[in-house]
Amino acid sequence: MRWTLLLTSSKPHCRQIRSFRHRRGMKAGSAATRIEPMGWVKRQQSEYEERGFGSASWSICLDHITDADLQKRLANEATNIFCTFCTKSSSTEMFAVDGRAFMSQFMEAFRYFYQDAANELSWDAESGHYLGDVVGTDEAVASLAAPDLVDEEVFGEVFRTVCQTIGFDTEWTECGTESERDDLIYPWEEFQELVKHRARFFLLHPTMNNGSHELAEFLDAFGSCLEDSLNLVQTIEPGAFFYRGRLFDELEESHITIDSLGPAPQSRAASNRMSPAGVPIMYVTEDIQTAEMEIGAHGEKQYMIIGEFINLNRLRVLDLTQEPDWPSIFDPTALRERRMARFFNRFREDISRSIAPDDQDIEYVPTQVITEYLRWISSPRIDGLKFPSAHTGRPTYALFFNREDFELEPSSRSGSDELSPTKCPFSFDPSQVRYFKRISTYKPFEP
């Protein structure tokens, strides 16, 4: 008779398998071994492969599960009276979900995003690697198991247990092609390349064979997801404090006016991350220190004056300082929103990274185009963007106000037939102006 020896492993999902023929004198059923027929082993292996995970000899309180969609799926699966993670037990009440039930739901979602690299990618024998991007089990699970999957106090242990139950022997690759799984990131990369190095003024002309149709679709998709359930748009009620200022060679009384410290005139509007030269935008910060760092990076004049502005109207801004609300992986109707959230994470990283002054004229172009789309085309109205300062990481704003918006009488806006408001959108108190003077210091050093 042919038998298989199962050597128990420290990982509950994995057992080393070794075949041998039974020999006379061998003691079966010793403390470290268990003898099973070969057919049973094959059936178990097949079962593991089919469901995507190994032995799940654990259970978890249904109340530990905080993902609403997963909890709904498991609501009728509380069949255990003991929780592995908090050690709660009961002699009568069944309150815990069996590990197999939990893992079945998790793997159903997992397989939408990841597949076994061995089934999808070619193997390069020379380098000993797959020809494509792969991740380990822990990295794949981490990308899907948001902190709100389960209670914070048990999250770490649940995360490790899920990884162990899936196993660490498999390398995973994302499902689908790059353009399919990153349906906004992929066009965003193409968009950046196009507007930086090929064309930027006639993108939407019907005679141009430059992928402009796809780029227009990208901008429309970008705008549409602003109103999705990602909580990307923040409303700022009247009464918020903002700071902005300028550098001066000399101090003069005329420098402490809203006319001097407000948006620059068109002739003096410099190129910035969100606006090209000649197109004024009102850049402000939430705190004085960030304003000081942002303004100081634009020159080395002797004096800096920072004014305090208070908004008088409600503002709607695209908030890129926080991660979007990630939809549950267990909600099949929210897969598009999850891809949108992934893109906006990438987008906010791109627009907040520090760029060398010599590269800014080119590297700022993609965000300048996006800003103009939001300013003039997107609907409902967006009043600006909120993004992390490249100097302090604190919030900085690019608000869609120009010098004409600060006039006390109605006047035509540039590029629009709309009239500016009859009152200034911000209040300004000259007594709250802050003054700074540049001081050079020397520090000891070893030559």
C-alpha positions as CSV (number, residue, x, y, z in Angstrom):
1,M,0.0,0.0,0.0
2,R,1.2,3.6,-0.8
3,W,1.0,6.2,1.9
4,T,1.9,9.9,2.4
5,L,3.5,11.4,5.4
6,L,2.2,14.8,6.4
7,L,4.9,16.7,8.4
8,T,3.1,19.4,10.3
9,S,4.2,23.0,9.7
10,S,4.1,26.1,11.9
11,K,1.8,27.6,9.2
12,P,-1.8,26.3,9.6
13,H,-2.3,26.5,5.8
14,C,0.8,24.7,4.7
15,R,2.1,21.1,5.2
16,Q,5.2,19.6,3.7
17,I,4.3,16.4,1.8
18,R,6.6,13.5,1.4
19,S,5.8,10.1,-0.2
20,F,7.3,6.8,1.0
21,R,6.4,3.1,1.3
22,H,5.4,1.8,4.6
23,R,8.3,-0.1,6.2
24,R,8.1,-2.9,8.8
25,G,8.8,-1.6,12.2
26,M,7.8,2.0,11.7
27,K,5.6,3.4,14.4
28,A,2.6,5.0,12.9
29,G,0.8,7.9,14.5
30,S,3.7,9.3,16.4
31,A,3.4,12.7,18.0
32,A,4.9,14.6,15.1
33,T,3.3,12.7,12.2
34,R,0.0,11.7,10.9
35,I,-0.5,9.0,8.2
36,E,-3.2,9.5,5.6
37,P,-4.0,7.7,2.3
38,M,-2.7,9.4,-0.8
39,G,-6.2,9.9,-2.2
40,W,-7.2,12.0,0.8
41,V,-4.2,14.2,0.4
42,K,-4.9,14.8,-3.3
43,R,-8.5,15.7,-2.5
44,Q,-7.4,18.1,0.2
45,Q,-4.9,19.8,-2.1
46,S,-7.5,20.1,-4.8
47,E,-9.9,21.6,-2.3
48,Y,-7.3,24.1,-1.1
49,E,-6.5,25.2,-4.7
50,E,-10.2,25.5,-5.6
51,R,-11.1,27.8,-2.7
52,G,-7.7,29.6,-2.6
53,F,-6.8,29.1,1.0
54,G,-5.7,26.4,3.4
55,S,-7.0,25.3,6.8
56,A,-9.0,28.1,8.5
57,S,-9.3,26.6,12.0
58,W,-10.2,29.9,13.6
59,S,-13.3,32.1,14.2
60,I,-14.0,35.8,14.7
61,C,-16.7,37.7,16.4
62,L,-19.2,39.1,14.0
63,D,-19.0,42.3,15.9
64,H,-15.3,42.6,15.1
65,I,-16.2,43.0,11.4
66,T,-16.6,46.7,10.7
67,D,-16.9,46.6,6.9
68,A,-20.6,47.0,6.4
69,D,-20.8,45.0,3.2
70,L,-18.8,42.0,4.6
71,Q,-20.8,42.0,7.8
72,K,-24.0,41.9,5.8
73,R,-22.7,38.9,3.8
74,L,-21.7,37.1,7.0
75,A,-24.8,38.0,9.1
76,N,-26.1,34.4,9.0
77,E,-22.8,32.7,9.4
78,A,-22.3,33.2,13.2
79,T,-22.1,29.5,14.1
80,N,-19.3,29.4,16.6
81,I,-19.2,30.1,20.4
82,F,-15.6,31.2,20.6
83,C,-13.5,34.0,19.1
84,T,-9.9,33.3,18.4
85,F,-8.8,36.9,18.5
86,C,-10.5,38.3,21.7
87,T,-11.0,34.8,23.3
88,K,-14.6,35.6,24.1
89,S,-16.7,32.5,24.6
90,S,-20.2,31.5,25.4
91,S,-21.9,28.2,26.3
92,T,-25.1,29.0,24.4
93,E,-24.8,32.1,22.1
94,M,-23.4,31.6,18.7
95,F,-21.7,34.9,17.9
96,A,-18.5,34.1,16.0
97,V,-18.0,33.5,12.2
98,D,-16.1,30.4,11.2
99,G,-12.7,31.1,9.5
100,R,-13.7,29.2,6.4
101,A,-16.9,31.4,6.0
102,F,-14.8,34.6,6.5
103,M,-12.1,33.4,4.0
104,S,-14.6,32.4,1.4
105,Q,-16.0,35.9,1.2
106,F,-12.5,37.5,1.4
107,M,-11.1,35.3,-1.4
108,E,-14.1,36.0,-3.6
109,A,-13.2,39.7,-3.6
110,F,-9.4,38.9,-3.6
111,R,-9.7,37.0,-6.8
112,Y,-11.2,40.0,-8.6
113,F,-8.0,42.0,-8.0
114,Y,-5.3,39.3,-7.9
115,Q,-4.4,36.0,-9.6
116,D,-1.6,33.5,-9.3
117,A,1.3,34.8,-11.2
118,A,2.2,31.3,-12.3
119,N,-1.1,31.1,-14.3
120,E,-0.6,34.5,-16.0
121,L,3.0,35.5,-16.4
122,S,5.9,34.0,-18.2
123,W,8.9,32.8,-16.1
124,D,12.4,34.0,-17.0
125,A,14.7,31.1,-16.1
126,E,17.8,33.2,-16.5
127,S,16.9,35.9,-14.0
128,G,14.7,33.6,-11.9
129,H,11.8,36.0,-11.9
130,Y,8.4,36.4,-13.6
131,L,8.2,38.7,-16.5
132,G,5.8,41.2,-14.9
133,D,5.0,42.8,-11.6
134,V,4.3,40.4,-8.7
135,V,3.6,40.9,-5.0
136,G,3.6,38.6,-2.0
137,T,0.5,37.6,-0.1
138,D,1.1,40.1,2.6
139,E,1.3,43.0,0.1
140,A,-1.7,41.9,-1.8
141,V,-3.8,41.5,1.3
142,A,-2.6,44.9,2.6
143,S,-3.8,46.6,-0.6
144,L,-7.3,45.3,0.0
145,A,-7.7,45.0,3.8
146,A,-8.5,48.6,4.6
147,P,-8.3,49.5,8.3
148,D,-12.1,49.5,8.6
149,L,-12.2,45.8,7.6
150,V,-12.3,44.8,11.3
151,D,-11.9,46.5,14.7
152,E,-8.6,48.3,15.2
153,E,-7.7,46.3,18.3
154,V,-7.7,43.0,16.4
155,F,-6.8,44.2,12.9
156,G,-3.1,43.3,13.1
157,E,-3.8,39.7,14.3
158,V,-6.6,39.3,11.7
159,F,-4.3,40.5,9.0
160,R,-1.6,38.1,9.9
161,T,-4.1,35.2,10.2
162,V,-5.6,35.9,6.8
163,C,-2.2,36.0,5.2
164,Q,-1.2,32.7,6.8
165,T,-4.5,31.1,5.8
166,I,-3.9,32.1,2.1
167,G,-0.2,31.0,2.3
168,F,3.1,32.6,1.5
169,D,4.2,30.3,-1.3
170,T,2.2,32.0,-4.1
171,E,3.3,35.2,-5.9
172,W,0.4,37.3,-7.1
173,T,-0.2,39.6,-10.1
174,E,-3.0,42.0,-10.6
175,C,-5.8,40.9,-12.9
176,G,-6.3,42.4,-16.3
177,T,-4.1,44.6,-18.4
178,E,-2.6,47.9,-17.1
179,S,-5.2,49.9,-19.0
180,E,-8.1,47.7,-17.7
181,R,-7.1,47.8,-14.0
182,D,-5.9,51.5,-14.0
183,D,-8.5,53.0,-16.3
184,L,-7.6,56.5,-15.0
185,I,-4.0,56.1,-14.0
186,Y,-3.0,54.8,-17.5
187,P,-4.6,57.7,-19.4
188,W,-3.3,60.2,-16.8
189,E,0.3,59.1,-17.7
190,E,-0.5,59.4,-21.4
191,F,-2.1,62.8,-20.8
192,Q,1.0,64.1,-19.0
193,E,3.3,62.9,-21.8
194,L,1.1,64.5,-24.4
195,V,0.6,68.0,-22.9
196,K,4.3,68.2,-21.8
197,H,6.0,67.1,-25.0
198,R,3.6,67.0,-27.9
199,A,0.7,69.4,-28.0
200,R,-1.4,71.4,-25.5
201,F,-3.4,74.0,-27.4
202,F,-5.4,72.1,-30.0
203,L,-6.0,68.8,-28.2
204,L,-9.8,68.7,-29.0
205,H,-9.7,69.8,-32.6
206,P,-11.4,67.0,-34.7
207,T,-8.7,66.9,-37.3
208,M,-5.9,66.1,-34.9
209,N,-4.8,62.4,-34.8
210,N,-3.2,62.6,-31.4
211,G,-5.4,60.6,-29.1
212,S,-7.4,63.7,-28.2
213,H,-10.7,61.8,-28.1
214,E,-9.3,59.5,-25.4
215,L,-8.0,62.5,-23.5
216,A,-11.3,64.3,-23.6
217,E,-12.9,61.1,-22.2
218,F,-10.3,61.1,-19.5
219,L,-11.1,64.7,-18.5
220,D,-14.8,63.8,-18.5
221,A,-14.2,60.8,-16.3
222,F,-12.0,62.9,-14.0
223,G,-14.9,65.4,-13.6
224,S,-17.6,62.7,-13.2
225,C,-15.9,61.1,-10.2
226,L,-15.9,64.3,-8.2
227,E,-19.5,63.7,-7.4
228,D,-19.1,60.0,-6.6
229,S,-19.1,58.6,-3.1
230,L,-15.4,59.3,-2.5
231,N,-15.9,62.5,-0.5
232,L,-13.4,64.4,-2.7
233,V,-15.2,67.8,-2.6
234,Q,-15.0,69.7,0.6
235,T,-17.4,72.6,1.5
236,I,-15.8,75.5,3.3
237,E,-18.4,77.6,5.1
238,P,-18.0,81.4,5.4
239,G,-15.6,82.6,8.1
240,A,-12.6,80.5,7.4
241,F,-9.1,82.2,7.7
242,F,-6.6,82.1,4.8
243,Y,-3.2,83.6,4.4
244,R,-1.2,84.9,1.4
245,G,1.4,87.6,0.8
246,R,4.2,88.9,-1.3
247,L,7.9,89.8,-1.2
248,F,9.1,93.4,-1.3
249,D,12.3,95.3,-1.5
250,E,11.0,98.1,0.6
251,L,8.1,98.6,3.0
252,E,5.4,101.1,1.9
253,E,1.9,101.9,3.1
254,S,0.4,100.8,-0.3
255,H,1.7,97.2,0.3
256,I,-0.8,96.5,3.1
257,T,-3.9,96.7,1.0
258,I,-6.2,94.0,-0.4
259,D,-5.2,95.3,-3.9
260,S,-1.5,94.6,-3.2
261,L,-1.8,91.3,-1.3
262,G,-4.7,89.8,-3.3
263,P,-4.4,88.0,-6.7
264,A,-1.7,89.3,-9.0
265,P,-2.7,91.3,-12.1
266,Q,-2.5,89.4,-15.3
267,S,0.7,91.1,-16.4
268,R,2.5,89.9,-13.2
269,A,0.9,86.5,-12.7
270,A,3.8,84.0,-12.7
271,S,3.7,80.4,-13.6
272,N,2.8,78.2,-10.7
273,R,1.8,74.6,-10.1
274,M,-1.8,75.2,-10.9
275,S,-1.7,78.1,-13.3
276,P,0.4,79.2,-16.2
277,A,2.0,82.7,-16.5
278,G,-0.5,85.4,-17.2
279,V,-3.5,83.5,-15.6
280,P,-4.0,84.7,-12.0
281,I,-5.2,82.3,-9.3
282,M,-5.5,83.1,-5.6
283,Y,-3.0,80.9,-3.8
284,V,-3.6,80.8,0.0
285,T,-2.7,78.7,3.0
286,E,-4.4,77.8,6.3
287,D,-1.5,78.8,8.5
288,I,1.1,81.6,8.5
289,Q,4.2,79.2,8.6
290,T,3.2,77.5,5.4
291,A,2.5,80.9,3.8
292,E,6.0,82.0,4.8
293,M,7.6,78.9,3.3
294,E,5.6,79.1,0.1
295,I,6.2,82.8,-0.4
296,G,9.9,82.6,0.5
297,A,10.6,80.1,-2.2
298,H,9.8,82.7,-4.9
299,G,12.8,85.0,-4.2
300,E,15.2,86.6,-1.8
301,K,13.8,90.1,-1.3
302,Q,14.3,91.8,2.0
303,Y,10.7,91.9,3.3
304,M,7.7,89.6,3.3
305,I,4.2,90.8,4.1
306,I,1.4,88.3,4.8
307,G,-2.2,89.2,4.9
308,E,-5.2,87.5,6.5
309,F,-8.3,86.8,4.4
310,I,-11.7,85.6,5.5
311,N,-14.1,84.1,3.0
312,L,-17.6,85.6,2.8
313,N,-19.1,83.0,0.6
314,R,-19.4,79.2,0.8
315,L,-16.6,77.5,-1.2
316,R,-16.4,74.0,-2.9
317,V,-12.9,72.7,-3.3
318,L,-11.4,69.5,-4.6
319,D,-9.7,68.1,-1.5
320,L,-6.4,66.3,-2.3
321,T,-5.0,66.4,1.2
322,Q,-6.8,63.3,2.4
323,E,-7.2,59.8,1.0
324,P,-10.6,59.4,-0.6
325,D,-13.1,57.1,1.1
326,W,-12.2,53.7,-0.2
327,P,-15.3,51.7,-1.2
328,S,-15.5,48.2,0.2
329,I,-14.0,45.4,-1.8
330,F,-17.1,43.4,-0.9
331,D,-19.4,45.7,-2.8
332,P,-19.4,44.6,-6.4
333,T,-21.2,47.8,-7.5
334,A,-18.4,50.0,-6.2
335,L,-15.5,48.7,-8.2
336,R,-15.4,51.7,-10.4
337,E,-15.3,54.0,-7.4
338,R,-12.4,52.0,-6.0
339,R,-10.4,52.5,-9.2
340,M,-11.2,56.2,-9.0
341,A,-9.9,56.3,-5.4
342,R,-6.7,54.6,-6.5
343,F,-6.2,57.2,-9.2
344,F,-6.8,60.2,-6.9
345,N,-4.2,58.8,-4.5
346,R,-1.7,58.8,-7.4
347,F,-2.9,62.2,-8.6
348,R,-2.4,63.9,-5.3
349,E,1.1,62.4,-4.9
350,D,2.0,63.8,-8.4
351,I,0.8,67.3,-7.8
352,S,2.4,67.7,-4.3
353,R,5.9,66.4,-5.1
354,S,8.7,68.9,-5.1
355,I,9.9,70.0,-8.6
356,A,13.2,71.7,-9.3
357,P,12.8,75.3,-10.5
358,D,14.5,74.5,-13.9
359,D,11.9,71.8,-14.6
360,Q,8.7,73.6,-13.5
361,D,7.8,75.1,-16.9
362,I,7.3,71.6,-18.2
363,E,6.3,69.6,-15.2
364,Y,3.6,72.0,-14.1
365,V,1.7,71.8,-17.4
366,P,-0.5,68.7,-16.7
367,T,-1.8,70.1,-13.4
368,Q,-2.3,73.5,-15.1
369,V,-4.5,71.8,-17.7
370,I,-6.5,69.9,-15.1
371,T,-7.0,73.1,-13.1
372,E,-8.4,75.0,-16.1
373,Y,-10.8,72.1,-16.8
374,L,-12.1,72.3,-13.2
375,R,-12.3,76.1,-13.3
376,W,-14.2,76.5,-16.5
377,I,-15.8,73.2,-17.5
378,S,-16.6,71.0,-14.6
379,S,-20.2,71.0,-13.2
380,P,-21.3,71.5,-10.5
381,R,-19.0,74.4,-9.8
382,I,-15.6,73.9,-8.2
383,D,-14.1,77.0,-6.5
384,G,-10.5,75.6,-6.2
385,L,-8.2,72.9,-5.1
386,K,-6.9,72.0,-1.7
387,F,-3.5,70.1,-1.8
388,P,-0.5,69.5,0.5
389,S,2.2,72.1,0.5
390,A,5.5,70.7,-0.9
391,H,7.3,72.6,1.9
392,T,5.3,71.7,5.0
393,G,2.7,69.1,3.9
394,R,0.0,71.4,5.4
395,P,-3.0,72.5,3.3
396,T,-2.5,74.9,0.5
397,Y,-5.3,76.2,-1.8
398,A,-5.5,77.3,-5.4
399,L,-8.8,79.3,-5.4
400,F,-10.3,80.3,-8.7
401,F,-10.4,84.1,-8.1
402,N,-8.6,86.7,-10.0
403,R,-8.0,90.4,-9.5
404,E,-11.4,91.3,-11.1
405,D,-13.2,89.3,-8.5
406,F,-11.8,91.7,-5.9
407,E,-13.2,94.8,-7.5
408,L,-16.1,96.5,-5.7
409,E,-18.0,97.1,-8.9
410,P,-19.3,94.4,-11.4
411,S,-16.9,93.8,-14.3
412,S,-16.7,91.1,-17.0
413,R,-14.5,88.1,-16.0
414,S,-11.8,87.1,-18.4
415,G,-13.0,84.4,-20.8
416,S,-16.6,84.6,-19.5
417,D,-19.7,86.6,-19.8
418,E,-20.5,86.2,-16.1
419,L,-20.2,89.2,-13.9
420,S,-18.0,89.4,-10.8
421,P,-19.8,89.6,-7.5
422,T,-20.7,93.1,-6.4
423,K,-18.8,92.6,-3.2
424,C,-15.4,91.2,-2.6
425,P,-15.5,87.5,-1.9
426,F,-13.0,87.9,1.1
427,S,-12.7,90.4,3.9
428,F,-9.3,91.8,4.7
429,D,-8.2,93.7,7.8
430,P,-4.9,95.7,7.3
431,S,-4.3,95.6,11.1
432,Q,-3.8,91.8,10.9
433,V,-1.0,92.0,8.4
434,R,2.3,90.3,9.5
435,Y,5.7,91.6,8.6
436,F,8.9,89.5,8.1
437,K,12.4,90.5,7.4
438,R,15.1,88.2,5.8
439,I,18.1,87.7,8.2
440,S,21.1,85.8,7.1
441,T,22.9,83.8,9.8
442,Y,26.2,82.0,10.0
443,K,26.7,78.6,11.6
444,P,30.1,77.0,12.6
445,F,31.5,74.3,10.4
446,E,34.6,72.3,9.9
447,P,36.4,73.2,6.6
